[in-house]
Each structure stands twice: as structure tokens, then as C-alpha cells.
């Protein structure tokens, strides 16, 4: 259910940007979504179809670029892909990690007419 509020924010950002450019229609919105956000693209698109009704964004397609979950080891400096949410350095087995990707969620570009 938390997808609804984030979807409304996406729409607001897109409409504000489109207004600045005097756009007539929003064709698509490119989003960056981190693996660790928990957001489900399918639900975001469904909510977007609802909240964008009767706006210049109605019918716009959301395009998602997923970023993997990754961390940097504070012990050895190795960058580790986090698989199955196991927070363990694949180089030295330390659990002393800092998240470096996977929490992102942003509007990257908007295709307008």
C-alpha cells in the first residue's frame, strides 16, 4: 500500500516538470528503483494509471531501472553484492558493511510532448 503515496509523488514531480516546459502530454517517466526499497513496479504502474486519470500524464508508461543491493566492507574495503539480504562481505566475511546502493528511488527522466 505504500506504493500509492510514492506514486502520487512521481505524478506531482512529472506534472511540475511538464508545466515548466509547457508540455501537452507526458509519454513516459523513467525511474530508478533500488532493490532494497520494497516497491513493486507493477503496483506503482497500476496506481499511476489511477492517479494520473484526467491529467496530461494519463496513459504515460513508467519505465523502471533497478539498482542492485550492494555494500562496502568497512574492514577490507571490498564492494559486495548483497544477495538474499545477507549482509556479509564476500571477500572477508565481515558483517561491518555500509550500504552503497539499493535504496535509491528517483525520477530519472520524463518524456514529454
Backbone as JSON Lines, residues from 0, in Angstrom:
{"i":0,"aa":"X","n":[0.81,-1.19,0.0],"ca":[0.0,0.0,0.0],"c":[0.86,1.27,0.0]}
{"i":1,"aa":"X","n":[2.11,1.18,0.44],"ca":[2.96,2.36,0.46],"c":[3.32,2.83,-0.95]}
{"i":2,"aa":"X","n":[2.99,2.03,-1.97],"ca":[3.22,2.44,-3.34],"c":[2.34,3.61,-3.75]}
{"i":3,"aa":"X","n":[1.17,3.75,-3.13],"ca":[0.24,4.82,-3.51],"c":[0.84,6.2,-3.26]}
{"i":4,"aa":"X","n":[1.42,6.42,-2.09],"ca":[1.97,7.74,-1.79],"c":[3.18,8.06,-2.66]}
{"i":5,"aa":"X","n":[4.02,7.08,-2.92],"ca":[5.19,7.32,-3.77],"c":[4.74,7.58,-5.21]}
{"i":6,"aa":"X","n":[3.67,6.91,-5.62],"ca":[3.15,7.11,-6.97],"c":[2.58,8.52,-7.13]}
{"i":7,"aa":"X","n":[1.91,9.01,-6.12],"ca":[1.4,10.38,-6.17],"c":[2.55,11.37,-6.26]}
{"i":8,"aa":"X","n":[3.64,11.09,-5.57],"ca":[4.82,11.95,-5.64],"c":[5.43,11.94,-7.04]}
{"i":9,"aa":"X","n":[5.5,10.77,-7.66],"ca":[6.02,10.66,-9.03],"c":[5.17,11.53,-9.96]}
{"i":10,"aa":"X","n":[3.86,11.41,-9.84],"ca":[2.96,12.2,-10.68],"c":[3.17,13.69,-10.46]}
{"i":11,"aa":"X","n":[3.27,14.12,-9.21],"ca":[3.47,15.54,-8.91],"c":[4.77,16.07,-9.51]}
{"i":12,"aa":"X","n":[5.83,15.29,-9.4],"ca":[7.12,15.69,-9.98],"c":[6.99,15.82,-11.49]}
{"i":13,"aa":"X","n":[6.39,14.83,-12.12],"ca":[6.25,14.84,-13.58],"c":[5.39,16.01,-14.05]}
{"i":14,"aa":"X","n":[4.28,16.25,-13.36],"ca":[3.4,17.36,-13.75],"c":[4.08,18.71,-13.58]}
{"i":15,"aa":"X","n":[4.83,18.88,-12.5],"ca":[5.55,20.13,-12.27],"c":[6.61,20.37,-13.35]}
{"i":16,"aa":"X","n":[7.35,19.33,-13.69],"ca":[8.37,19.45,-14.74],"c":[7.72,19.73,-16.09]}
{"i":17,"aa":"X","n":[6.64,19.05,-16.39],"ca":[5.94,19.25,-17.66],"c":[5.38,20.66,-17.76]}
{"i":18,"aa":"X","n":[4.87,21.17,-16.67],"ca":[4.31,22.53,-16.65],"c":[5.4,23.56,-16.97]}
{"i":19,"aa":"X","n":[6.59,23.37,-16.39],"ca":[7.71,24.29,-16.65],"c":[8.1,24.31,-18.12]}
{"i":20,"aa":"X","n":[7.9,23.18,-18.8],"ca":[8.26,23.07,-20.21],"c":[7.06,23.32,-21.13]}
{"i":21,"aa":"X","n":[5.93,23.68,-20.56],"ca":[4.7,23.91,-21.31],"c":[4.32,22.7,-22.16]}
{"i":22,"aa":"X","n":[4.46,21.53,-21.57],"ca":[4.19,20.27,-22.28],"c":[2.69,20.03,-22.43]}
{"i":23,"aa":"X","n":[2.35,19.34,-23.49],"ca":[0.95,18.99,-23.75],"c":[0.62,17.59,-23.25]}
{"i":24,"aa":"X","n":[1.63,16.72,-23.18],"ca":[1.39,15.34,-22.75],"c":[2.69,14.74,-22.22]}
{"i":25,"aa":"X","n":[2.56,13.88,-21.23],"ca":[3.69,13.11,-20.71],"c":[3.57,11.7,-21.28]}
{"i":26,"aa":"X","n":[4.61,11.29,-22.04],"ca":[4.59,9.97,-22.67],"c":[5.09,8.87,-21.75]}
{"i":27,"aa":"X","n":[6.2,9.14,-21.08],"ca":[6.78,8.13,-20.2],"c":[7.63,8.81,-19.13]}
{"i":28,"aa":"X","n":[7.85,8.05,-18.06],"ca":[8.67,8.52,-16.95],"c":[9.66,7.41,-16.63]}
{"i":29,"aa":"X","n":[10.95,7.75,-16.66],"ca":[11.99,6.78,-16.34],"c":[12.36,6.93,-14.87]}
{"i":30,"aa":"X","n":[12.29,5.81,-14.17],"ca":[12.53,5.8,-12.73],"c":[13.7,4.89,-12.39]}
{"i":31,"aa":"X","n":[14.43,5.26,-11.35],"ca":[15.48,4.41,-10.79],"c":[14.92,3.87,-9.48]}
{"i":32,"aa":"X","n":[14.94,2.55,-9.33],"ca":[14.38,1.93,-8.13],"c":[15.37,0.91,-7.57]}
{"i":33,"aa":"X","n":[15.76,1.13,-6.33],"ca":[16.7,0.23,-5.67],"c":[16.02,-1.05,-5.22]}
{"i":34,"aa":"X","n":[16.77,-2.1,-5.3],"ca":[16.28,-3.44,-4.93],"c":[15.79,-3.49,-3.48]}
{"i":35,"aa":"X","n":[16.35,-2.65,-2.62],"ca":[16.01,-2.7,-1.2],"c":[14.82,-1.81,-0.82]}
{"i":36,"aa":"X","n":[14.24,-1.09,-1.77],"ca":[13.15,-0.18,-1.43],"c":[11.88,-0.93,-1.05]}
{"i":37,"aa":"X","n":[11.7,-2.1,-1.62],"ca":[10.48,-2.86,-1.36],"c":[9.33,-2.45,-2.26]}
{"i":38,"aa":"X","n":[9.55,-1.45,-3.13],"ca":[8.49,-1.03,-4.04],"c":[8.33,-2.06,-5.15]}
{"i":39,"aa":"X","n":[7.09,-2.29,-5.54],"ca":[6.78,-3.26,-6.59],"c":[6.33,-2.48,-7.82]}
{"i":40,"aa":"X","n":[7.15,-2.51,-8.89],"ca":[6.85,-1.73,-10.09],"c":[5.43,-1.93,-10.64]}
{"i":41,"aa":"X","n":[4.96,-3.14,-10.64],"ca":[3.62,-3.43,-11.17],"c":[2.55,-2.62,-10.44]}
{"i":42,"aa":"X","n":[2.66,-2.56,-9.12],"ca":[1.68,-1.81,-8.32],"c":[1.82,-0.3,-8.55]}
{"i":43,"aa":"X","n":[3.04,0.16,-8.69],"ca":[3.25,1.58,-8.94],"c":[2.6,1.97,-10.26]}
{"i":44,"aa":"X","n":[2.77,1.16,-11.3],"ca":[2.13,1.46,-12.58],"c":[0.61,1.44,-12.45]}
{"i":45,"aa":"X","n":[0.07,0.46,-11.74],"ca":[-1.38,0.4,-11.56],"c":[-1.9,1.64,-10.83]}
{"i":46,"aa":"X","n":[-1.24,2.04,-9.76],"ca":[-1.65,3.24,-9.04],"c":[-1.48,4.48,-9.92]}
{"i":47,"aa":"X","n":[-0.4,4.5,-10.69],"ca":[-0.17,5.65,-11.57],"c":[-1.31,5.8,-12.58]}
{"i":48,"aa":"X","n":[-1.76,4.7,-13.11],"ca":[-2.88,4.74,-14.07],"c":[-4.13,5.35,-13.43]}
{"i":49,"aa":"X","n":[-4.3,5.12,-12.14],"ca":[-5.46,5.67,-11.43],"c":[-5.27,7.16,-11.11]}
{"i":50,"aa":"X","n":[-4.13,7.51,-10.49],"ca":[-3.94,8.89,-10.05],"c":[-3.68,9.87,-11.19]}
{"i":51,"aa":"X","n":[-3.25,9.37,-12.34],"ca":[-2.97,10.25,-13.47],"c":[-4.19,10.48,-14.37]}
{"i":52,"aa":"X","n":[-5.29,9.81,-14.06],"ca":[-6.51,9.96,-14.87],"c":[-6.9,11.44,-14.96]}
{"i":53,"aa":"X","n":[-7.24,11.86,-16.17],"ca":[-7.66,13.24,-16.45],"c":[-6.55,14.28,-16.26]}
{"i":54,"aa":"X","n":[-5.3,13.83,-16.36],"ca":[-4.16,14.76,-16.35],"c":[-3.39,14.56,-17.65]}
{"i":55,"aa":"X","n":[-2.39,15.4,-17.89],"ca":[-1.58,15.22,-19.11],"c":[-0.67,14.0,-19.02]}
{"i":56,"aa":"X","n":[-0.66,13.35,-17.88],"ca":[0.14,12.13,-17.7],"c":[-0.69,10.87,-17.91]}
{"i":57,"aa":"X","n":[-1.98,11.03,-18.15],"ca":[-2.82,9.84,-18.36],"c":[-2.28,9.03,-19.53]}
{"i":58,"aa":"X","n":[-2.11,7.75,-19.32],"ca":[-1.59,6.84,-20.35],"c":[-0.07,6.76,-20.39]}
{"i":59,"aa":"X","n":[0.61,7.54,-19.57],"ca":[2.08,7.51,-19.57],"c":[2.57,6.16,-19.05]}
{"i":60,"aa":"X","n":[3.67,5.73,-19.61],"ca":[4.28,4.46,-19.21],"c":[5.42,4.75,-18.24]}
{"i":61,"aa":"X","n":[5.48,3.99,-17.2],"ca":[6.59,4.08,-16.25],"c":[7.63,3.03,-16.64]}
{"i":62,"aa":"X","n":[8.87,3.47,-16.74],"ca":[9.97,2.58,-17.11],"c":[10.91,2.51,-15.91]}
{"i":63,"aa":"X","n":[11.13,1.32,-15.41],"ca":[11.92,1.13,-14.2],"c":[13.31,0.6,-14.52]}
{"i":64,"aa":"X","n":[14.32,1.24,-13.92],"ca":[15.69,0.72,-13.97],"c":[16.05,0.34,-12.54]}
{"i":65,"aa":"X","n":[16.22,-0.96,-12.33],"ca":[16.52,-1.44,-10.98],"c":[18.01,-1.36,-10.69]}
{"i":66,"aa":"X","n":[18.32,-0.97,-9.44],"ca":[19.71,-0.97,-9.0],"c":[19.86,-2.07,-7.95]}
{"i":67,"aa":"X","n":[20.93,-2.84,-8.05],"ca":[21.12,-3.95,-7.12],"c":[21.52,-3.47,-5.72]}
{"i":68,"aa":"X","n":[21.26,-4.31,-4.76],"ca":[21.7,-4.04,-3.39],"c":[23.19,-4.34,-3.29]}
{"i":69,"aa":"X","n":[23.94,-3.37,-2.8],"ca":[25.38,-3.55,-2.67],"c":[25.87,-2.81,-1.42]}
{"i":70,"aa":"X","n":[27.0,-3.29,-0.89],"ca":[27.58,-2.68,0.3],"c":[29.1,-2.66,0.18]}
{"i":71,"aa":"X","n":[29.71,-1.77,0.94],"ca":[31.17,-1.7,1.01],"c":[31.58,-2.16,2.41]}
{"i":72,"aa":"X","n":[32.54,-3.05,2.44],"ca":[33.04,-3.58,3.7],"c":[33.92,-2.54,4.39]}
{"i":73,"aa":"X","n":[33.64,-2.29,5.66],"ca":[34.43,-1.33,6.43],"c":[35.76,-1.94,6.89]}
{"i":74,"aa":"X","n":[35.88,-3.25,6.8],"ca":[37.1,-3.94,7.23],"c":[38.13,-4.03,6.09]}
{"i":75,"aa":"X","n":[37.68,-4.47,4.9],"ca":[38.65,-4.69,3.81],"c":[38.42,-3.77,2.61]}
{"i":76,"aa":"X","n":[37.31,-3.01,2.6],"ca":[37.04,-2.08,1.52],"c":[36.42,-2.69,0.28]}
{"i":77,"aa":"X","n":[36.15,-3.97,0.31],"ca":[35.57,-4.67,-0.85],"c":[34.1,-4.29,-1.03]}
{"i":78,"aa":"X","n":[33.7,-4.08,-2.31],"ca":[32.29,-3.87,-2.63],"c":[31.63,-5.22,-2.87]}
{"i":79,"aa":"X","n":[30.53,-5.45,-2.2],"ca":[29.85,-6.74,-2.19],"c":[28.42,-6.6,-2.66]}
{"i":80,"aa":"X","n":[28.0,-7.48,-3.57],"ca":[26.59,-7.57,-3.93],"c":[25.87,-8.28,-2.8]}
{"i":81,"aa":"X","n":[24.77,-7.71,-2.35],"ca":[24.01,-8.32,-1.26],"c":[22.95,-9.22,-1.87]}
{"i":82,"aa":"X","n":[23.1,-10.5,-1.64],"ca":[22.16,-11.47,-2.18],"c":[21.32,-12.03,-1.05]}
{"i":83,"aa":"X","n":[20.03,-12.11,-1.27],"ca":[19.11,-12.65,-0.27],"c":[19.22,-11.92,1.07]}
{"i":84,"aa":"X","n":[19.55,-10.62,0.99],"ca":[19.66,-9.77,2.19],"c":[20.63,-10.33,3.22]}
{"i":85,"aa":"X","n":[21.67,-11.0,2.75],"ca":[22.74,-11.47,3.64],"c":[23.82,-10.4,3.67]}
{"i":86,"aa":"X","n":[23.94,-9.73,4.79],"ca":[24.87,-8.62,4.94],"c":[26.22,-9.14,5.41]}
{"i":87,"aa":"X","n":[26.91,-9.81,4.49],"ca":[28.21,-10.4,4.78],"c":[29.15,-10.1,3.61]}
{"i":88,"aa":"X","n":[30.34,-9.61,3.9],"ca":[31.33,-9.35,2.85],"c":[31.73,-10.66,2.2]}
{"i":89,"aa":"X","n":[31.64,-10.72,0.89],"ca":[32.0,-11.95,0.19],"c":[33.52,-12.14,0.11]}
{"i":90,"aa":"X","n":[34.28,-11.11,0.5],"ca":[35.73,-11.2,0.48],"c":[36.31,-11.65,1.82]}
{"i":91,"aa":"X","n":[35.83,-11.05,2.95],"ca":[36.44,-11.36,4.25],"c":[35.43,-11.86,5.29]}
{"i":92,"aa":"X","n":[34.17,-11.98,4.91],"ca":[33.08,-12.47,5.77],"c":[32.7,-11.53,6.91]}
{"i":93,"aa":"X","n":[33.18,-10.3,6.87],"ca":[32.8,-9.32,7.89],"c":[31.33,-8.92,7.69]}
{"i":94,"aa":"X","n":[30.7,-8.55,8.8],"ca":[29.34,-8.02,8.74],"c":[29.33,-6.51,8.95]}
{"i":95,"aa":"X","n":[30.5,-5.92,8.96],"ca":[30.66,-4.48,9.16],"c":[30.61,-3.78,7.8]}
{"i":96,"aa":"X","n":[29.38,-3.56,7.31],"ca":[29.18,-3.05,5.96],"c":[28.42,-1.73,5.94]}
{"i":97,"aa":"X","n":[28.63,-0.97,4.88],"ca":[27.88,0.26,4.62],"c":[27.16,0.08,3.29]}
{"i":98,"aa":"X","n":[25.86,0.33,3.27],"ca":[25.08,0.21,2.04],"c":[25.53,1.29,1.06]}
{"i":99,"aa":"X","n":[25.82,0.89,-0.18],"ca":[26.23,1.87,-1.2],"c":[25.23,1.94,-2.37]}
{"i":100,"aa":"X","n":[24.35,0.97,-2.49],"ca":[23.29,1.06,-3.49],"c":[22.18,0.09,-3.14]}
{"i":101,"aa":"X","n":[21.02,0.38,-3.72],"ca":[19.87,-0.48,-3.49],"c":[18.73,0.22,-2.77]}
{"i":102,"aa":"X","n":[18.98,1.44,-2.26],"ca":[17.93,2.19,-1.57],"c":[17.4,3.35,-2.42]}
{"i":103,"aa":"X","n":[17.92,3.48,-3.65],"ca":[17.56,4.61,-4.49],"c":[16.1,4.52,-4.95]}
{"i":104,"aa":"X","n":[15.51,5.67,-5.12],"ca":[14.23,5.77,-5.81],"c":[14.12,7.2,-6.3]}
{"i":105,"aa":"X","n":[14.15,7.38,-7.62],"ca":[14.11,8.73,-8.16],"c":[13.54,8.75,-9.57]}
{"i":106,"aa":"X","n":[13.08,9.93,-9.96],"ca":[12.67,10.17,-11.34],"c":[13.95,10.54,-12.08]}
{"i":107,"aa":"X","n":[14.27,9.76,-13.11],"ca":[15.5,9.99,-13.86],"c":[15.25,10.94,-15.04]}
{"i":108,"aa":"X","n":[14.26,10.62,-15.87],"ca":[13.9,11.48,-17.0],"c":[12.41,11.38,-17.25]}
{"i":109,"aa":"X","n":[11.89,12.39,-17.97],"ca":[10.48,12.42,-18.33],"c":[10.4,12.74,-19.82]}
{"i":110,"aa":"X","n":[9.69,11.9,-20.56],"ca":[9.49,12.11,-21.99],"c":[8.16,12.84,-22.19]}
{"i":111,"aa":"X","n":[8.25,14.06,-22.75],"ca":[7.05,14.89,-22.9],"c":[6.86,15.29,-24.37]}
{"i":112,"aa":"X","n":[5.65,15.76,-24.66],"ca":[5.35,16.34,-25.98],"c":[5.11,17.81,-25.78]}
